[in-house]
Amino acid sequence: MRFGFLAVVAASAALATGAMAQDMSALFGNTINMTHADGSVTKLHFQAGGTYDFVTASGVTGGGTWVVKGDQFCTTRTAPAPQPEMCRPSMDRHVGDKWDEDTPSGKVSYELVSGQ
């Protein structure tokens, strides 16, 4: 399910812990475009205060919180349907980066783009 996977998607935007203070800023004020297997795009935005929000192609909005725990980047979606915390190994990402993941709902492609 697309919404059920948002916590995982948000975590996939994580950065390496060793460079967290410097590299995490690449997420703030920018957008992660998440393209689902059906071609629809969800836009993710991370804020420095530990929150994130998203908007789907159909206009559904929501969000939650994020936190770094050791070498893990963890997200908890609080709206529209709360989900338990999901953690994932951190990855270093910068504006312009593109990456793919295989998920239970199919292949998802991501791109970190400048601006919101």
C-alpha positions in Angstrom: 0.0 0.0 0.0 1.4 3.4 -1.0 0.5 5.2 2.2 1.8 2.3 4.4 5.1 2.6 2.7 5.6 6.3 3.3 7.5 5.8 6.5 9.9 3.6 4.7 10.2 6.1 1.9 11.0 8.9 4.3 13.6 6.7 6.0 15.2 6.1 2.6 16.1 9.7 2.4 18.4 9.3 5.4 22.0 10.4 5.6 25.2 8.9 6.9 25.4 9.4 10.7 29.0 10.6 10.6 28.1 13.5 8.4 24.6 14.0 9.8 24.9 17.6 10.9 26.4 18.7 7.6 24.5 16.5 5.2 21.1 16.6 6.8 20.7 20.2 5.7 20.4 18.9 2.1 16.9 17.7 2.9 15.7 20.9 4.5 13.9 23.2 2.1 14.0 20.7 -0.7 11.8 17.9 -2.0 12.1 14.2 -2.4 10.0 13.1 -5.4 8.9 9.5 -4.9 7.6 7.9 -8.1 5.5 4.8 -7.5 5.3 1.8 -9.9 2.0 3.2 -11.3 3.8 6.5 -12.2 2.2 8.7 -9.5 4.4 11.0 -7.5 4.4 11.7 -3.8 6.4 14.7 -2.6 8.2 14.5 0.8 9.5 17.5 2.7 11.7 17.3 5.8 12.0 20.0 8.4 15.0 20.7 10.7 12.8 20.4 13.8 12.2 16.7 13.4 9.1 16.6 11.3 8.2 15.8 7.7 5.1 16.2 5.5 4.0 14.7 2.3 1.4 15.3 -0.5 0.3 12.5 -2.9 -0.5 12.9 -6.6 -4.2 12.8 -5.6 -3.8 15.6 -3.0 -3.8 13.5 0.2 -1.6 15.2 2.7 0.0 13.9 5.9 3.2 13.8 7.9 5.0 12.7 10.9 8.3 12.9 12.8 11.8 11.8 12.1 14.8 11.1 14.4 18.3 9.7 14.1 19.0 6.7 16.4 22.7 5.7 16.1 23.2 4.8 12.5 19.4 4.6 11.8 17.1 7.2 10.4 13.6 6.6 11.9 10.2 8.0 10.9 6.8 7.8 12.5 3.8 8.8 10.4 1.2 10.6 12.5 -1.3 11.6 9.8 -3.5 10.8 8.0 -3.3 7.2 9.4 -0.8 6.8 12.2 1.9 4.1 11.7 4.5 2.7 14.0 8.1 3.9 13.8 10.1 2.5 11.0 13.9 2.7 10.9 16.4 2.1 8.2 20.2 2.4 7.8 21.2 5.9 7.0 22.3 6.8 3.4 24.1 9.9 2.2 21.9 11.9 -0.2 22.4 15.3 -1.9 20.3 17.5 -4.2 20.2 15.9 -7.6 20.6 12.3 -6.3 18.3 9.6 -7.7 17.9 6.1 -6.4 15.5 3.2 -6.6 14.1 0.6 -4.1 12.1 -2.5 -4.5 9.2 -2.5 -2.1 6.2 -4.7 -1.4 4.1 -2.5 -3.7 6.7 -2.5 -6.5 9.7 -0.5 -7.6 9.8 3.0 -6.3 12.2 5.7 -7.7 13.3 8.7 -5.7 14.9 12.0 -6.6 16.0 14.8 -4.2 15.3 18.1 -5.9 16.0 21.7 -5.0 13.1 23.7 -3.5 9.6 22.9 -2.3 
